[in-house]
Amino acid sequence: MGQLKSRVPDLIALKGWDTKTFTAHCMLAGISSDTAYRLARGDVNFRPETLRVAASVLGVNSISDIVDFNNGKH
């Protein structure tokens, strides 16, 4: 069975942001601070709309850019 993996922590680092900066940007986009901190930690259990907003905050095109599905095959 496959597993979801978050790319959010890596994307935050690539932008040169810390967790507080990411959280501030998320809050300006309408995501609560608790949810932003969970995203920053790599949690993947979110509604698609939350992931779409996070993708926008991080400057990527889609949910698939921030969450990867690993089906166990290489």
N, CA, C and O atoms as a CHARMM CRD file, in Angstrom:
* protein
*
  296
    1    1 MET  N      0.83700  -1.18700   0.00000 PROA 1      0.00000
    2    1 MET  CA     0.00000   0.00000   0.00000 PROA 1      0.00000
    3    1 MET  C      0.87900   1.24600   0.00000 PROA 1      0.00000
    4    1 MET  O      1.95300   1.25600   0.60200 PROA 1      0.00000
    5    2 GLY  N      0.42500   2.28100  -0.66700 PROA 2      0.00000
    6    2 GLY  CA     1.19500   3.50500  -0.80800 PROA 2      0.00000
    7    2 GLY  C      1.14800   4.38900   0.41900 PROA 2      0.00000
    8    2 GLY  O      0.39600   4.14900   1.36400 PROA 2      0.00000
    9    3 GLN  N      1.96700   5.40900   0.37500 PROA 3      0.00000
   10    3 GLN  CA     2.08300   6.31400   1.50200 PROA 3      0.00000
   11    3 GLN  C      2.31700   7.73400   0.97800 PROA 3      0.00000
   12    3 GLN  O      3.03300   7.93400  -0.00300 PROA 3      0.00000
   13    4 LEU  N      1.70800   8.70700   1.64200 PROA 4      0.00000
   14    4 LEU  CA     1.92000  10.10600   1.28300 PROA 4      0.00000
   15    4 LEU  C      3.13800  10.65500   2.01000 PROA 4      0.00000
   16    4 LEU  O      3.37800  10.34200   3.17700 PROA 4      0.00000
   17    5 LYS  N      3.90200  11.47900   1.30400 PROA 5      0.00000
   18    5 LYS  CA     5.06200  12.13500   1.90500 PROA 5      0.00000
   19    5 LYS  C      4.99400  13.61700   1.57300 PROA 5      0.00000
   20    5 LYS  O      4.79600  13.99800   0.41900 PROA 5      0.00000
   21    6 SER  N      5.15800  14.43300   2.57800 PROA 6      0.00000
   22    6 SER  CA     5.10600  15.88400   2.40000 PROA 6      0.00000
   23    6 SER  C      6.45100  16.42500   1.92700 PROA 6      0.00000
   24    6 SER  O      7.50700  16.02400   2.41700 PROA 6      0.00000
   25    7 ARG  N      6.39200  17.33400   0.97300 PROA 7      0.00000
   26    7 ARG  CA     7.58100  18.05800   0.52400 PROA 7      0.00000
   27    7 ARG  C      7.63100  19.46100   1.12500 PROA 7      0.00000
   28    7 ARG  O      8.55600  20.22500   0.84900 PROA 7      0.00000
   29    8 VAL  N      6.63800  19.79700   1.94500 PROA 8      0.00000
   30    8 VAL  CA     6.54000  21.14600   2.50700 PROA 8      0.00000
   31    8 VAL  C      7.80400  21.54600   3.27900 PROA 8      0.00000
   32    8 VAL  O      8.32900  22.63100   3.02800 PROA 8      0.00000
   33    9 PRO  N      8.31600  20.72800   4.20200 PROA 9      0.00000
   34    9 PRO  CA     9.52400  21.15700   4.91700 PROA 9      0.00000
   35    9 PRO  C     10.68900  21.47600   3.97300 PROA 9      0.00000
   36    9 PRO  O     11.42700  22.43600   4.19800 PROA 9      0.00000
   37   10 ASP  N     10.85100  20.68100   2.93200 PROA 10     0.00000
   38   10 ASP  CA    11.92500  20.91900   1.96100 PROA 10     0.00000
   39   10 ASP  C     11.69100  22.21000   1.18100 PROA 10     0.00000
   40   10 ASP  O     12.62600  22.97300   0.93900 PROA 10     0.00000
   41   11 LEU  N     10.44300  22.45100   0.79100 PROA 11     0.00000
   42   11 LEU  CA    10.12800  23.66100   0.03700 PROA 11     0.00000
   43   11 LEU  C     10.30800  24.91600   0.88900 PROA 11     0.00000
   44   11 LEU  O     10.74100  25.95500   0.39000 PROA 11     0.00000
   45   12 ILE  N      9.97400  24.81400   2.16800 PROA 12     0.00000
   46   12 ILE  CA    10.20000  25.94300   3.08700 PROA 12     0.00000
   47   12 ILE  C     11.69100  26.25800   3.13900 PROA 12     0.00000
   48   12 ILE  O     12.08900  27.42000   3.06100 PROA 12     0.00000
   49   13 ALA  N     12.50800  25.22300   3.27000 PROA 13     0.00000
   50   13 ALA  CA    13.96300  25.41600   3.32900 PROA 13     0.00000
   51   13 ALA  C     14.49700  25.99400   2.02500 PROA 13     0.00000
   52   13 ALA  O     15.37200  26.86000   2.04600 PROA 13     0.00000
   53   14 LEU  N     13.98100  25.52700   0.89100 PROA 14     0.00000
   54   14 LEU  CA    14.43100  26.04000  -0.40600 PROA 14     0.00000
   55   14 LEU  C     14.13000  27.53400  -0.55500 PROA 14     0.00000
   56   14 LEU  O     14.88500  28.25800  -1.20400 PROA 14     0.00000
   57   15 LYS  N     13.04000  27.98700   0.04000 PROA 15     0.00000
   58   15 LYS  CA    12.69100  29.40500  -0.01000 PROA 15     0.00000
   59   15 LYS  C     13.53700  30.22600   0.97200 PROA 15     0.00000
   60   15 LYS  O     13.53300  31.45600   0.92300 PROA 15     0.00000
   61   16 GLY  N     14.25900  29.53900   1.86300 PROA 16     0.00000
   62   16 GLY  CA    15.06500  30.23900   2.86000 PROA 16     0.00000
   63   16 GLY  C     14.23700  30.73100   4.03600 PROA 16     0.00000
   64   16 GLY  O     14.66500  31.61600   4.77700 PROA 16     0.00000
   65   17 TRP  N     13.05000  30.15600   4.20500 PROA 17     0.00000
   66   17 TRP  CA    12.15700  30.55500   5.28400 PROA 17     0.00000
   67   17 TRP  C     12.36300  29.66200   6.49500 PROA 17     0.00000
   68   17 TRP  O     12.81200  28.52300   6.37400 PROA 17     0.00000
   69   18 ASP  N     12.03100  30.19100   7.65600 PROA 18     0.00000
   70   18 ASP  CA    11.90300  29.35300   8.84100 PROA 18     0.00000
   71   18 ASP  C     10.41400  29.06700   9.04000 PROA 18     0.00000
   72   18 ASP  O      9.57200  29.56900   8.29500 PROA 18     0.00000
   73   19 THR  N     10.10500  28.27400  10.03100 PROA 19     0.00000
   74   19 THR  CA     8.71500  27.89300  10.26700 PROA 19     0.00000
   75   19 THR  C      7.83200  29.10100  10.56300 PROA 19     0.00000
   76   19 THR  O      6.69000  29.15900  10.10800 PROA 19     0.00000
   77   20 LYS  N      8.34600  30.05100  11.31100 PROA 20     0.00000
   78   20 LYS  CA     7.55400  31.24300  11.64700 PROA 20     0.00000
   79   20 LYS  C      7.20600  32.05200  10.40200 PROA 20     0.00000
   80   20 LYS  O      6.08500  32.54300  10.27500 PROA 20     0.00000
   81   21 THR  N      8.15300  32.19100   9.48900 PROA 21     0.00000
   82   21 THR  CA     7.90400  32.94000   8.25600 PROA 21     0.00000
   83   21 THR  C      6.85500  32.22300   7.41000 PROA 21     0.00000
   84   21 THR  O      5.93000  32.85200   6.89500 PROA 21     0.00000
   85   22 PHE  N      7.00100  30.91000   7.27000 PROA 22     0.00000
   86   22 PHE  CA     6.01400  30.12800   6.52600 PROA 22     0.00000
   87   22 PHE  C      4.63600  30.27400   7.15800 PROA 22     0.00000
   88   22 PHE  O      3.64500  30.46600   6.45400 PROA 22     0.00000
   89   23 THR  N      4.57100  30.18300   8.47100 PROA 23     0.00000
   90   23 THR  CA     3.30200  30.29600   9.17800 PROA 23     0.00000
   91   23 THR  C      2.67000  31.66500   8.94500 PROA 23     0.00000
   92   23 THR  O      1.46000  31.76300   8.73900 PROA 23     0.00000
   93   24 ALA  N      3.46500  32.69800   8.97400 PROA 24     0.00000
   94   24 ALA  CA     2.93400  34.04600   8.73200 PROA 24     0.00000
   95   24 ALA  C      2.34200  34.15600   7.33000 PROA 24     0.00000
   96   24 ALA  O      1.25700  34.71300   7.16100 PROA 24     0.00000
   97   25 HSD  N      3.03500  33.63700   6.33500 PROA 25     0.00000
   98   25 HSD  CA     2.51500  33.65500   4.96200 PROA 25     0.00000
   99   25 HSD  C      1.22000  32.84900   4.85600 PROA 25     0.00000
  100   25 HSD  O      0.27700  33.26500   4.18100 PROA 25     0.00000
  101   26 CYS  N      1.17900  31.71100   5.51800 PROA 26     0.00000
  102   26 CYS  CA    -0.03300  30.88200   5.50600 PROA 26     0.00000
  103   26 CYS  C     -1.20100  31.61600   6.14900 PROA 26     0.00000
  104   26 CYS  O     -2.31600  31.58500   5.63000 PROA 26     0.00000
  105   27 MET  N     -0.95200  32.27000   7.27000 PROA 27     0.00000
  106   27 MET  CA    -2.01600  32.99000   7.95600 PROA 27     0.00000
  107   27 MET  C     -2.56400  34.11600   7.08200 PROA 27     0.00000
  108   27 MET  O     -3.77100  34.35800   7.06800 PROA 27     0.00000
  109   28 LEU  N     -1.69100  34.80200   6.35600 PROA 28     0.00000
  110   28 LEU  CA    -2.14800  35.83900   5.43100 PROA 28     0.00000
  111   28 LEU  C     -3.00600  35.25600   4.31100 PROA 28     0.00000
  112   28 LEU  O     -3.85700  35.94400   3.74800 PROA 28     0.00000
  113   29 ALA  N     -2.77500  33.98400   3.99300 PROA 29     0.00000
  114   29 ALA  CA    -3.53500  33.30400   2.94100 PROA 29     0.00000
  115   29 ALA  C     -4.78700  32.61600   3.48000 PROA 29     0.00000
  116   29 ALA  O     -5.53700  32.00700   2.71700 PROA 29     0.00000
  117   30 GLY  N     -5.01900  32.71000   4.80300 PROA 30     0.00000
  118   30 GLY  CA    -6.23500  32.15500   5.38000 PROA 30     0.00000
  119   30 GLY  C     -6.09600  30.81000   6.06300 PROA 30     0.00000
  120   30 GLY  O     -7.10100  30.19600   6.42100 PROA 30     0.00000
  121   31 ILE  N     -4.87300  30.33600   6.25300 PROA 31     0.00000
  122   31 ILE  CA    -4.62900  29.06800   6.95200 PROA 31     0.00000
  123   31 ILE  C     -4.32400  29.39200   8.40800 PROA 31     0.00000
  124   31 ILE  O     -3.55000  30.30800   8.68600 PROA 31     0.00000
  125   32 SER  N     -4.91300  28.66200   9.33200 PROA 32     0.00000
  126   32 SER  CA    -4.66700  28.91600  10.75600 PROA 32     0.00000
  127   32 SER  C     -3.21700  28.60200  11.11700 PROA 32     0.00000
  128   32 SER  O     -2.54400  27.83600  10.42700 PROA 32     0.00000
  129   33 SER  N     -2.75000  29.20100  12.20300 PROA 33     0.00000
  130   33 SER  CA    -1.37000  28.96500  12.62300 PROA 33     0.00000
  131   33 SER  C     -1.13700  27.49800  12.98000 PROA 33     0.00000
  132   33 SER  O     -0.08000  26.94800  12.67000 PROA 33     0.00000
  133   34 ASP  N     -2.10600  26.86300  13.62500 PROA 34     0.00000
  134   34 ASP  CA    -1.96700  25.45100  13.97300 PROA 34     0.00000
  135   34 ASP  C     -1.79500  24.59500  12.71700 PROA 34     0.00000
  136   34 ASP  O     -0.93100  23.72000  12.66700 PROA 34     0.00000
  137   35 THR  N     -2.61300  24.85200  11.71900 PROA 35     0.00000
  138   35 THR  CA    -2.52800  24.10100  10.47200 PROA 35     0.00000
  139   35 THR  C     -1.20100  24.36900   9.77400 PROA 35     0.00000
  140   35 THR  O     -0.59000  23.44700   9.23300 PROA 35     0.00000
  141   36 ALA  N     -0.75100  25.61500   9.78100 PROA 36     0.00000
  142   36 ALA  CA     0.52600  25.95900   9.15000 PROA 36     0.00000
  143   36 ALA  C      1.68600  25.24000   9.82300 PROA 36     0.00000
  144   36 ALA  O      2.58100  24.73700   9.14500 PROA 36     0.00000
  145   37 TYR  N      1.67600  25.18800  11.14600 PROA 37     0.00000
  146   37 TYR  CA     2.74000  24.48000  11.85100 PROA 37     0.00000
  147   37 TYR  C      2.70600  22.98900  11.53900 PROA 37     0.00000
  148   37 TYR  O      3.75800  22.36500  11.39900 PROA 37     0.00000
  149   38 ARG  N      1.51800  22.41200  11.42900 PROA 38     0.00000
  150   38 ARG  CA     1.40200  20.99300  11.05000 PROA 38     0.00000
  151   38 ARG  C      1.93900  20.76400   9.63800 PROA 38     0.00000
  152   38 ARG  O      2.62800  19.77500   9.38800 PROA 38     0.00000
  153   39 LEU  N      1.62900  21.66400   8.72400 PROA 39     0.00000
  154   39 LEU  CA     2.17500  21.57500   7.36300 PROA 39     0.00000
  155   39 LEU  C      3.69600  21.63000   7.39600 PROA 39     0.00000
  156   39 LEU  O      4.36900  20.84200   6.73200 PROA 39     0.00000
  157   40 ALA  N      4.23000  22.56200   8.17000 PROA 40     0.00000
  158   40 ALA  CA     5.68000  22.74700   8.25300 PROA 40     0.00000
  159   40 ALA  C      6.38100  21.51900   8.82200 PROA 40     0.00000
  160   40 ALA  O      7.53300  21.24700   8.48300 PROA 40     0.00000
  161   41 ARG  N      5.69300  20.78000   9.68400 PROA 41     0.00000
  162   41 ARG  CA     6.26400  19.56000  10.26200 PROA 41     0.00000
  163   41 ARG  C      6.17000  18.36900   9.31300 PROA 41     0.00000
  164   41 ARG  O      6.75000  17.31500   9.57600 PROA 41     0.00000
  165   42 GLY  N      5.43900  18.53500   8.20600 PROA 42     0.00000
  166   42 GLY  CA     5.35000  17.44900   7.24100 PROA 42     0.00000
  167   42 GLY  C      4.09800  16.60500   7.33400 PROA 42     0.00000
  168   42 GLY  O      4.00300  15.56800   6.67800 PROA 42     0.00000
  169   43 ASP  N      3.13400  17.03000   8.13900 PROA 43     0.00000
  170   43 ASP  CA     1.85600  16.31700   8.20600 PROA 43     0.00000
  171   43 ASP  C      1.20000  16.36200   6.82600 PROA 43     0.00000
  172   43 ASP  O      1.35900  17.34300   6.10000 PROA 43     0.00000
  173   44 VAL  N      0.46900  15.31600   6.45900 PROA 44     0.00000
  174   44 VAL  CA    -0.19800  15.27400   5.14500 PROA 44     0.00000
  175   44 VAL  C     -1.71000  15.11700   5.25300 PROA 44     0.00000
  176   44 VAL  O     -2.38800  15.00900   4.23200 PROA 44     0.00000
  177   45 ASN  N     -2.24000  15.10200   6.44800 PROA 45     0.00000
  178   45 ASN  CA    -3.66300  14.86300   6.65500 PROA 45     0.00000
  179   45 ASN  C     -4.44200  16.18100   6.61300 PROA 45     0.00000
  180   45 ASN  O     -4.79700  16.73500   7.65300 PROA 45     0.00000
  181   46 PHE  N     -4.70600  16.67900   5.38600 PROA 46     0.00000
  182   46 PHE  CA    -5.39800  17.94300   5.19400 PROA 46     0.00000
  183   46 PHE  C     -6.41200  17.83600   4.07800 PROA 46     0.00000
  184   46 PHE  O     -6.33700  16.94100   3.23700 PROA 46     0.00000
  185   47 ARG  N     -7.35500  18.75000   4.07600 PROA 47     0.00000
  186   47 ARG  CA    -8.30300  18.83900   2.97200 PROA 47     0.00000
  187   47 ARG  C     -7.55100  19.33000   1.72800 PROA 47     0.00000
  188   47 ARG  O     -6.56600  20.05900   1.84300 PROA 47     0.00000
  189   48 PRO  N     -8.01300  18.93400   0.55500 PROA 48     0.00000
  190   48 PRO  CA    -7.36300  19.38800  -0.68300 PROA 48     0.00000
  191   48 PRO  C     -7.27200  20.90900  -0.78600 PROA 48     0.00000
  192   48 PRO  O     -6.27000  21.42900  -1.27700 PROA 48     0.00000
  193   49 GLU  N     -8.28800  21.62800  -0.33600 PROA 49     0.00000
  194   49 GLU  CA    -8.24800  23.09100  -0.42200 PROA 49     0.00000
  195   49 GLU  C     -7.10200  23.66500   0.40900 PROA 49     0.00000
  196   49 GLU  O     -6.44500  24.61200  -0.02300 PROA 49     0.00000
  197   50 THR  N     -6.85600  23.11200   1.58200 PROA 50     0.00000
  198   50 THR  CA    -5.74500  23.57000   2.41400 PROA 50     0.00000
  199   50 THR  C     -4.42100  23.33100   1.70000 PROA 50     0.00000
  200   50 THR  O     -3.53300  24.18300   1.72000 PROA 50     0.00000
  201   51 LEU  N     -4.29300  22.17200   1.07200 PROA 51     0.00000
  202   51 LEU  CA    -3.06800  21.86300   0.33700 PROA 51     0.00000
  203   51 LEU  C     -2.89500  22.77600  -0.86900 PROA 51     0.00000
  204   51 LEU  O     -1.77200  23.14800  -1.20800 PROA 51     0.00000
  205   52 ARG  N     -4.00000  23.14100  -1.52100 PROA 52     0.00000
  206   52 ARG  CA    -3.91100  24.07000  -2.66100 PROA 52     0.00000
  207   52 ARG  C     -3.41100  25.44400  -2.20000 PROA 52     0.00000
  208   52 ARG  O     -2.57900  26.06300  -2.86500 PROA 52     0.00000
  209   53 VAL  N     -3.92100  25.91200  -1.06700 PROA 53     0.00000
  210   53 VAL  CA    -3.47100  27.20700  -0.53600 PROA 53     0.00000
  211   53 VAL  C     -1.99000  27.12700  -0.14900 PROA 53     0.00000
  212   53 VAL  O     -1.22300  28.04700  -0.43500 PROA 53     0.00000
  213   54 ALA  N     -1.59500  26.04300   0.49100 PROA 54     0.00000
  214   54 ALA  CA    -0.18900  25.87800   0.87600 PROA 54     0.00000
  215   54 ALA  C      0.70700  25.85300  -0.36600 PROA 54     0.00000
  216   54 ALA  O      1.79600  26.42600  -0.35700 PROA 54     0.00000
  217   55 ALA  N      0.25400  25.19600  -1.42500 PROA 55     0.00000
  218   55 ALA  CA     1.02500  25.17600  -2.67600 PROA 55     0.00000
  219   55 ALA  C      1.20500  26.59200  -3.20400 PROA 55     0.00000
  220   55 ALA  O      2.29000  26.96200  -3.65300 PROA 55     0.00000
  221   56 SER  N      0.14100  27.37600  -3.14800 PROA 56     0.00000
  222   56 SER  CA     0.21200  28.76300  -3.60500 PROA 56     0.00000
  223   56 SER  C      1.18500  29.57600  -2.75600 PROA 56     0.00000
  224   56 SER  O      1.98600  30.34200  -3.29200 PROA 56     0.00000
  225   57 VAL  N      1.11800  29.41500  -1.44900 PROA 57     0.00000
  226   57 VAL  CA     2.02400  30.12000  -0.53300 PROA 57     0.00000
  227   57 VAL  C      3.47800  29.78300  -0.86300 PROA 57     0.00000
  228   57 VAL  O      4.35500  30.64600  -0.82300 PROA 57     0.00000
  229   58 LEU  N      3.71400  28.51900  -1.18700 PROA 58     0.00000
  230   58 LEU  CA     5.07400  28.06600  -1.47000 PROA 58     0.00000
  231   58 LEU  C      5.51200  28.34100  -2.90800 PROA 58     0.00000
  232   58 LEU  O      6.66400  28.10200  -3.27100 PROA 58     0.00000
  233   59 GLY  N      4.58900  28.84300  -3.71900 PROA 59     0.00000
  234   59 GLY  CA     4.93500  29.20600  -5.08800 PROA 59     0.00000
  235   59 GLY  C      5.07700  28.03900  -6.03900 PROA 59     0.00000
  236   59 GLY  O      5.81100  28.11700  -7.02400 PROA 59     0.00000
  237   60 VAL  N      4.36800  26.94700  -5.74400 PROA 60     0.00000
  238   60 VAL  CA     4.38400  25.79600  -6.65100 PROA 60     0.00000
  239   60 VAL  C      3.01400  25.66900  -7.30700 PROA 60     0.00000
  240   60 VAL  O      2.05300  26.31100  -6.88300 PROA 60     0.00000
  241   61 ASN  N      2.93000  24.84500  -8.33400 PROA 61     0.00000
  242   61 ASN  CA     1.74200  24.80100  -9.17900 PROA 61     0.00000
  243   61 ASN  C      0.56200  23.99800  -8.65100 PROA 61     0.00000
  244   61 ASN  O     -0.58900  24.33400  -8.92900 PROA 61     0.00000
  245   62 SER  N      0.83000  22.95400  -7.90200 PROA 62     0.00000
  246   62 SER  CA    -0.28300  22.08500  -7.53100 PROA 62     0.00000
  247   62 SER  C      0.01300  21.29100  -6.26300 PROA 62     0.00000
  248   62 SER  O      1.12100  21.31300  -5.72800 PROA 62     0.00000
  249   63 ILE  N     -1.01300  20.59700  -5.80800 PROA 63     0.00000
  250   63 ILE  CA    -0.88000  19.73300  -4.63600 PROA 63     0.00000
  251   63 ILE  C      0.21000  18.68600  -4.86500 PROA 63     0.00000
  252   63 ILE  O      0.95800  18.35100  -3.94700 PROA 63     0.00000
  253   64 SER  N      0.29400  18.17400  -6.08900 PROA 64     0.00000
  254   64 SER  CA     1.28500  17.12700  -6.36600 PROA 64     0.00000
  255   64 SER  C      2.71700  17.62800  -6.21100 PROA 64     0.00000
  256   64 SER  O      3.64300  16.82300  -6.11000 PROA 64     0.00000
  257   65 ASP  N      2.91300  18.94700  -6.19200 PROA 65     0.00000
  258   65 ASP  CA     4.24200  19.50700  -5.96600 PROA 65     0.00000
  259   65 ASP  C      4.61300  19.53900  -4.48200 PROA 65     0.00000
  260   65 ASP  O      5.78700  19.67300  -4.13700 PROA 65     0.00000
  261   66 ILE  N      3.62300  19.41800  -3.61400 PROA 66     0.00000
  262   66 ILE  CA     3.93400  19.46500  -2.17800 PROA 66     0.00000
  263   66 ILE  C      3.67500  18.15100  -1.45200 PROA 66     0.00000
  264   66 ILE  O      4.16000  17.95500  -0.33800 PROA 66     0.00000
  265   67 VAL  N      2.90900  17.24000  -2.07700 PROA 67     0.00000
  266   67 VAL  CA     2.64600  15.93900  -1.47500 PROA 67     0.00000
  267   67 VAL  C      2.93600  14.87200  -2.52100 PROA 67     0.00000
  268   67 VAL  O      2.39900  14.91000  -3.62800 PROA 67     0.00000
  269   68 ASP  N      3.78100  13.93100  -2.16100 PROA 68     0.00000
  270   68 ASP  CA     4.17400  12.86100  -3.06300 PROA 68     0.00000
  271   68 ASP  C      3.54700  11.55200  -2.60500 PROA 68     0.00000
  272   68 ASP  O      3.53200  11.24200  -1.41400 PROA 68     0.00000
  273   69 PHE  N      3.03200  10.79300  -3.55800 PROA 69     0.00000
  274   69 PHE  CA     2.49200   9.47800  -3.23900 PROA 69     0.00000
  275   69 PHE  C      3.52200   8.43700  -3.59400 PROA 69     0.00000
  276   69 PHE  O      3.87800   8.26800  -4.76000 PROA 69     0.00000
  277   70 ASN  N      3.99700   7.74200  -2.58800 PROA 70     0.00000
  278   70 ASN  CA     4.97800   6.67200  -2.78800 PROA 70     0.00000
  279   70 ASN  C      4.23900   5.34800  -2.71300 PROA 70     0.00000
  280   70 ASN  O      3.75600   4.95500  -1.65100 PROA 70     0.00000
  281   71 ASN  N      4.15300   4.66500  -3.84500 PROA 71     0.00000
  282   71 ASN  CA     3.41000   3.40400  -3.85600 PROA 71     0.00000
  283   71 ASN  C      4.27800   2.20100  -3.55700 PROA 71     0.00000
  284   71 ASN  O      3.84000   1.06300  -3.72600 PROA 71     0.00000
  285   72 GLY  N      5.49700   2.43500  -3.11700 PROA 72     0.00000
  286   72 GLY  CA     6.36900   1.32800  -2.74400 PROA 72     0.00000
  287   72 GLY  C      7.18000   0.78900  -3.90700 PROA 72     0.00000
  288   72 GLY  O      8.04600  -0.06400  -3.71100 PROA 72     0.00000
  289   73 LYS  N      6.91900   1.26600  -5.10500 PROA 73     0.00000
  290   73 LYS  CA     7.67600   0.83000  -6.28000 PROA 73     0.00000
  291   73 LYS  C      8.78000   1.83900  -6.56800 PROA 73     0.00000
  292   73 LYS  O      8.61700   3.03100  -6.30800 PROA 73     0.00000
  293   74 HSD  N      9.87000   1.37900  -7.08800 PROA 74     0.00000
  294   74 HSD  CA    10.98800   2.27600  -7.39900 PROA 74     0.00000
  295   74 HSD  C     11.17300   2.39400  -8.87400 PROA 74     0.00000
  296   74 HSD  O     12.06800   3.10700  -9.32900 PROA 74     0.00000
